[in-house]
Amino acid sequence: MRGTSEVSRDAVLEQFGAVATAAGAEASVLAEQLFSVVDALDGSGSLRRALTDPARPGTDKGSLVAALFGELDSRVRDVVEAFVARRWIQESDLGDAIEDAAVDAYLASVESAGGLDAFEEEMFRVERFLASERDVLSALGERSSSPDARVRLAREVFADRVGPAVLALIERAAREPRKRRIPKAIDYYIAAAAARRAKSVVEVTTAVELSAAHRARLTKILRARLGREVQVNVSVDPSVIGGMKVQVGDRVVDGTTLSKLDEARRRLVG
């Protein structure tokens, strides 16, 4: 993916990251639903064209998403509508971007349980195992066998070796390879986990909801200040009156009006 498509994907994923994180363990459900959208796009050229047509108004594409995927979680519909409102160089780029969101949602569910380290280690073990067991690797990628047969094999081989998240993604790679061989799929999952780990999660508390423009500007400032990618989670607490509180790990910068009033009171009493 490159150019306009890459910009479109990154803009939507930046917003969706906070949604996936907030979903916690439930993010795995969002992931499975997003994968179902990817499968629908892969299976229908007319649907891909309809949802990536630059001449078609975004409202029309959003209505089509609502009509086709109305049974899905509202958070999934929202992110898919955000994706289709963007511009794409190739039709297939839309499905690739939604797949990235699905994988990130799976990783958010893993992260919520403190399992990213184990996830990466298990994926590395799967990679090493398949490098040494070429027959298994070949069978998992055999396109002449049915997707169900490939999934059964993946389950038989890995169910007792890895956790549920890794198993689900390996089964996914076996069932729907999306023009990607199993080793490439594993590399993709490992890279996605590394990217999520590299991000700093920044908790921001404000008196009012931030606009998209304010959130983007704050993200840019924090990224420059911390020297790495950040995921900004914003919560609204009217009691802070004004300003904002920013927390990165154990570090807290409290610039709220409430904290300043409290400090002024302490000085007066002192």
Buried (B, 14 or more C-beta within 10 A) or exposed (E): BEEBBEEBBEBBBBBBBBBBBBBEEBBBBBBBBBBBBBBBBBEEEEBBEBBBBEEBEEEEBBEBBEEBBEEBBEBBBBBBBBBBBBEBBEBBBBBBBBBBBBBBBBBBBBBBEEBBEBBBEBBEBBBEBBEEEEEBBEBBBEEEBEEEBBBBBBBEBBEEEBBEBBBBBBBBBBBBBBEBEBBEBBBBBBEBBEBBEEBBBBBBBBBEEBEEEEBBEBBEEBBEEBEEBBBBBBEEBEEBEEBBBBBBEEEEEBEBBBBBEEEEEEEEEE
